[in-house]
């Protein structure tokens, strides 16, 4: 018997966590209209998907912070694990 659309979707989603180099995570959120339009414009301008733009922006922002924190071990650790209370600060 053929799988239903819901079963195909469930199978697809279950494989996403192991896709690519380090798996993938689902993000489902609302953003302002201005941010959504900016994302659309950035994607079109750079010839990338909106997902690629979001990935680039987030990873670039994190890289900038990590670069600035490299000499402060406590701040670096706090950034990597913000919910741990025993890291100082």
N, CA and C atoms as an extended XYZ file, in Angstrom:
267
Properties=species:S:1:pos:R:3:atomname:S:1:resname:S:1:resid:I:1 pbc="F F F"
N         0.836       -1.173        0.000 N   UNK     1
C         0.000        0.000        0.000 CA  UNK     1
C         0.886        1.243        0.000 C   UNK     1
N         0.508        2.239       -0.752 N   UNK     2
C         1.280        3.476       -0.850 CA  UNK     2
C         1.152        4.280        0.444 C   UNK     2
N         2.209        5.025        0.738 N   UNK     3
C         2.186        5.875        1.943 CA  UNK     3
C         1.283        7.082        1.703 C   UNK     3
N         0.660        7.540        2.758 N   UNK     4
C        -0.139        8.761        2.680 CA  UNK     4
C         0.803        9.969        2.649 C   UNK     4
N         0.265       11.111        2.326 N   UNK     5
C         1.077       12.331        2.313 CA  UNK     5
C         1.661       12.603        3.695 C   UNK     5
N         0.870       12.381        4.737 N   UNK     6
C         1.355       12.597        6.107 CA  UNK     6
C         2.490       11.641        6.442 C   UNK     6
N         2.396       10.401        6.003 N   UNK     7
C         3.462        9.421        6.263 CA  UNK     7
C         4.735        9.786        5.510 C   UNK     7
N         4.606       10.233        4.255 N   UNK     8
C         5.784       10.666        3.486 CA  UNK     8
C         6.451       11.863        4.151 C   UNK     8
N         5.641       12.804        4.607 N   UNK     9
C         6.188       13.983        5.265 CA  UNK     9
C         6.887       13.603        6.569 C   UNK     9
N         6.304       12.719        7.348 N   UNK    10
C         6.919       12.278        8.604 CA  UNK    10
C         8.249       11.582        8.334 C   UNK    10
N         8.311       10.766        7.298 N   UNK    11
C         9.554       10.076        6.934 CA  UNK    11
C        10.614       11.086        6.518 C   UNK    11
N        10.225       12.054        5.689 N   UNK    12
C        11.150       13.100        5.245 CA  UNK    12
C        11.695       13.868        6.438 C   UNK    12
N        10.816       14.308        7.333 N   UNK    13
C        11.251       15.092        8.492 CA  UNK    13
C        12.154       14.293        9.413 C   UNK    13
N        11.909       13.015        9.544 N   UNK    14
C        12.746       12.201       10.436 CA  UNK    14
C        14.168       12.078        9.909 C   UNK    14
N        14.357       12.183        8.594 N   UNK    15
C        15.699       12.092        8.009 CA  UNK    15
C        16.458       13.413        8.067 C   UNK    15
N        15.774       14.531        8.241 N   UNK    16
C        16.423       15.831        8.210 CA  UNK    16
C        17.445       15.998        9.334 C   UNK    16
N        17.217       15.387       10.470 N   UNK    17
C        18.134       15.566       11.594 CA  UNK    17
C        19.515       14.971       11.318 C   UNK    17
N        19.624       14.136       10.301 N   UNK    18
C        20.918       13.554        9.959 CA  UNK    18
C        21.396       13.989        8.574 C   UNK    18
N        20.740       14.948        7.980 N   UNK    19
C        21.121       15.418        6.645 CA  UNK    19
C        22.350       16.318        6.724 C   UNK    19
N        23.058       16.402        5.636 N   UNK    20
C        24.201       17.313        5.553 CA  UNK    20
C        25.333       16.925        6.487 C   UNK    20
N        26.199       17.904        6.761 N   UNK    21
C        27.380       17.659        7.588 CA  UNK    21
C        27.033       17.403        9.048 C   UNK    21
N        26.062       18.147        9.565 N   UNK    22
C        25.781       18.074       10.994 CA  UNK    22
C        24.280       18.020       11.268 C   UNK    22
N        23.530       17.486       10.330 N   UNK    23
C        22.090       17.438       10.490 CA  UNK    23
C        21.472       18.807       10.275 C   UNK    23
N        20.180       18.865       10.381 N   UNK    24
C        19.452       20.108       10.211 CA  UNK    24
C        18.393       20.209       11.280 C   UNK    24
N        17.990       21.419       11.591 N   UNK    25
C        16.945       21.666       12.580 CA  UNK    25
C        15.838       22.471       11.922 C   UNK    25
N        14.625       22.187       12.311 N   UNK    26
C        13.476       22.916       11.790 CA  UNK    26
C        13.299       24.207       12.590 C   UNK    26
N        13.067       25.302       11.891 N   UNK    27
C        12.815       26.600       12.511 CA  UNK    27
C        11.457       27.086       12.019 C   UNK    27
N        10.569       27.318       12.938 N   UNK    28
C         9.235       27.782       12.582 CA  UNK    28
C         8.926       28.995       13.455 C   UNK    28
N         8.932       30.171       12.866 N   UNK    29
C         8.745       31.393       13.646 CA  UNK    29
C         8.090       32.475       12.808 C   UNK    29
N         7.590       33.486       13.467 N   UNK    30
C         7.059       34.669       12.810 CA  UNK    30
C         8.088       35.779       12.927 C   UNK    30
N         8.262       36.540       11.849 N   UNK    31
C         9.138       37.701       11.876 CA  UNK    31
C         8.349       38.895       11.350 C   UNK    31
N         8.866       40.083       11.585 N   UNK    32
C         8.165       41.281       11.121 CA  UNK    32
C         8.129       41.311        9.596 C   UNK    32
N         7.153       42.013        9.073 N   UNK    33
C         7.040       42.153        7.620 CA  UNK    33
C         8.296       42.798        7.048 C   UNK    33
N         8.818       43.801        7.749 N   UNK    34
C        10.034       44.467        7.275 CA  UNK    34
C        11.205       43.507        7.172 C   UNK    34
N        11.364       42.654        8.184 N   UNK    35
C        12.457       41.677        8.167 CA  UNK    35
C        12.247       40.653        7.053 C   UNK    35
N        10.997       40.229        6.852 N   UNK    36
C        10.707       39.256        5.791 CA  UNK    36
C        11.002       39.845        4.414 C   UNK    36
N        10.632       41.105        4.220 N   UNK    37
C        10.912       41.759        2.935 CA  UNK    37
C        12.412       41.957        2.732 C   UNK    37
N        13.114       42.321        3.815 N   UNK    38
C        14.574       42.477        3.724 CA  UNK    38
C        15.227       41.151        3.363 C   UNK    38
N        14.760       40.073        3.980 N   UNK    39
C        15.302       38.743        3.683 CA  UNK    39
C        15.078       38.385        2.218 C   UNK    39
N        13.892       38.659        1.723 N   UNK    40
C        13.582       38.381        0.320 CA  UNK    40
C        14.485       39.185       -0.608 C   UNK    40
N        14.676       40.479       -0.295 N   UNK    41
C        15.542       41.331       -1.127 CA  UNK    41
C        16.997       40.869       -1.080 C   UNK    41
N        17.481       40.541        0.121 N   UNK    42
C        18.869       40.067        0.248 CA  UNK    42
C        19.096       38.792       -0.554 C   UNK    42
N        18.139       37.883       -0.474 N   UNK    43
C        18.258       36.620       -1.207 CA  UNK    43
C        18.305       36.876       -2.711 C   UNK    43
N        17.412       37.722       -3.193 N   UNK    44
C        17.385       38.022       -4.625 CA  UNK    44
C        18.668       38.720       -5.061 C   UNK    44
N        19.117       39.672       -4.270 N   UNK    45
C        20.322       40.439       -4.605 CA  UNK    45
C        21.548       39.539       -4.704 C   UNK    45
N        21.672       38.607       -3.757 N   UNK    46
C        22.847       37.729       -3.716 CA  UNK    46
C        22.669       36.448       -4.525 C   UNK    46
N        21.497       36.237       -5.103 N   UNK    47
C        21.257       35.021       -5.885 CA  UNK    47
C        21.273       33.776       -5.016 C   UNK    47
N        20.784       33.898       -3.802 N   UNK    48
C        20.761       32.783       -2.865 CA  UNK    48
C        19.331       32.553       -2.395 C   UNK    48
N        19.120       31.439       -1.731 N   UNK    49
C        17.818       31.198       -1.122 CA  UNK    49
C        17.729       31.963        0.185 C   UNK    49
N        16.506       32.160        0.658 N   UNK    50
C        16.329       32.821        1.944 CA  UNK    50
C        16.987       31.999        3.049 C   UNK    50
N        16.934       30.704        2.940 N   UNK    51
C        17.590       29.841        3.920 CA  UNK    51
C        19.099       30.084        3.929 C   UNK    51
N        19.704       30.175        2.755 N   UNK    52
C        21.146       30.422        2.681 CA  UNK    52
C        21.499       31.768        3.308 C   UNK    52
N        20.672       32.783        3.075 N   UNK    53
C        20.921       34.101        3.663 CA  UNK    53
C        20.858       34.013        5.180 C   UNK    53
N        19.829       33.361        5.720 N   UNK    54
C        19.720       33.214        7.171 CA  UNK    54
C        20.915       32.458        7.743 C   UNK    54
N        21.279       31.344        7.106 N   UNK    55
C        22.450       30.581        7.566 CA  UNK    55
C        23.690       31.467        7.585 C   UNK    55
N        23.932       32.194        6.490 N   UNK    56
C        25.118       33.055        6.390 CA  UNK    56
C        25.119       34.135        7.469 C   UNK    56
N        23.992       34.817        7.636 N   UNK    57
C        23.908       35.895        8.616 CA  UNK    57
C        24.155       35.385       10.034 C   UNK    57
N        23.528       34.280       10.379 N   UNK    58
C        23.678       33.745       11.735 CA  UNK    58
C        25.088       33.242       11.995 C   UNK    58
N        25.644       32.502       11.051 N   UNK    59
C        26.989       31.960       11.256 CA  UNK    59
C        28.050       33.062       11.246 C   UNK    59
N        27.875       34.084       10.403 N   UNK    60
C        28.810       35.215       10.393 CA  UNK    60
C        28.747       35.989       11.706 C   UNK    60
N        27.537       36.203       12.228 N   UNK    61
C        27.384       36.919       13.500 CA  UNK    61
C        28.039       36.144       14.634 C   UNK    61
N        27.842       34.824       14.647 N   UNK    62
C        28.462       34.012       15.696 CA  UNK    62
C        29.982       34.025       15.581 C   UNK    62
N        30.494       33.928       14.369 N   UNK    63
C        31.943       33.940       14.158 CA  UNK    63
C        32.546       35.252       14.663 C   UNK    63
N        31.867       36.360       14.417 N   UNK    64
C        32.336       37.669       14.885 CA  UNK    64
C        32.409       37.696       16.417 C   UNK    64
N        31.384       37.208       17.080 N   UNK    65
C        31.367       37.181       18.545 CA  UNK    65
C        32.460       36.264       19.079 C   UNK    65
N        32.587       35.080       18.514 N   UNK    66
C        33.619       34.143       18.981 CA  UNK    66
C        35.018       34.735       18.810 C   UNK    66
N        35.220       35.452       17.722 N   UNK    67
C        36.522       36.084       17.491 CA  UNK    67
C        36.813       37.125       18.584 C   UNK    67
N        35.789       37.902       18.956 N   UNK    68
C        35.974       38.927       19.981 CA  UNK    68
C        36.144       38.323       21.375 C   UNK    68
N        35.587       37.140       21.613 N   UNK    69
C        35.643       36.524       22.938 CA  UNK    69
C        36.833       35.584       23.129 C   UNK    69
N        37.628       35.365       22.105 N   UNK    70
C        38.665       34.332       22.183 CA  UNK    70
C        39.652       34.527       23.338 C   UNK    70
N        39.860       35.755       23.786 N   UNK    71
C        40.825       35.990       24.867 CA  UNK    71
C        40.181       35.983       26.255 C   UNK    71
N        38.871       35.824       26.324 N   UNK    72
C        38.154       35.793       27.606 CA  UNK    72
C        37.477       34.433       27.735 C   UNK    72
N        38.183       33.493       28.362 N   UNK    73
C        37.696       32.118       28.413 CA  UNK    73
C        36.327       31.993       29.073 C   UNK    73
N        36.093       32.721       30.168 N   UNK    74
C        34.804       32.639       30.857 CA  UNK    74
C        33.673       33.140       29.955 C   UNK    74
N        33.887       34.265       29.287 N   UNK    75
C        32.867       34.807       28.388 CA  UNK    75
C        32.651       33.874       27.198 C   UNK    75
N        33.739       33.308       26.689 N   UNK    76
C        33.660       32.366       25.577 CA  UNK    76
C        32.812       31.158       25.971 C   UNK    76
N        33.093       30.583       27.133 N   UNK    77
C        32.333       29.421       27.600 CA  UNK    77
C        30.882       29.771       27.882 C   UNK    77
N        30.650       30.955       28.441 N   UNK    78
C        29.280       31.391       28.718 CA  UNK    78
C        28.500       31.551       27.421 C   UNK    78
N        29.155       32.049       26.385 N   UNK    79
C        28.479       32.188       25.093 CA  UNK    79
C        28.111       30.822       24.527 C   UNK    79
N        29.029       29.861       24.628 N   UNK    80
C        28.775       28.532       24.070 CA  UNK    80
C        27.734       27.755       24.860 C   UNK    80
N        27.667       27.975       26.167 N   UNK    81
C        26.713       27.261       27.018 CA  UNK    81
C        26.045       28.249       27.971 C   UNK    81
N        25.132       29.080       27.462 N   UNK    82
C        24.572       30.172       28.266 CA  UNK    82
C        23.745       29.711       29.466 C   UNK    82
N        23.281       28.481       29.497 N   UNK    83
C        22.449       28.016       30.614 CA  UNK    83
C        23.239       27.384       31.742 C   UNK    83
N        24.543       27.207       31.566 N   UNK    84
C        25.356       26.628       32.629 CA  UNK    84
C        25.718       27.712       33.639 C   UNK    84
N        25.427       27.477       34.891 N   UNK    85
C        25.657       28.469       35.958 CA  UNK    85
C        27.090       28.429       36.489 C   UNK    85
N        27.811       27.338       36.252 N   UNK    86
C        29.130       27.176       36.861 CA  UNK    86
C        30.257       27.701       35.966 C   UNK    86
N        29.950       28.458       34.947 N   UNK    87
C        30.984       28.920       34.023 CA  UNK    87
C        31.527       30.299       34.367 C   UNK    87
N        31.073       30.855       35.460 N   UNK    88
C        31.580       32.179       35.828 CA  UNK    88
C        30.731       33.284       35.257 C   UNK    88
N        31.199       34.485       35.478 N   UNK    89
C        30.518       35.703       35.024 CA  UNK    89
C        29.406       36.102       35.877 C   UNK    89
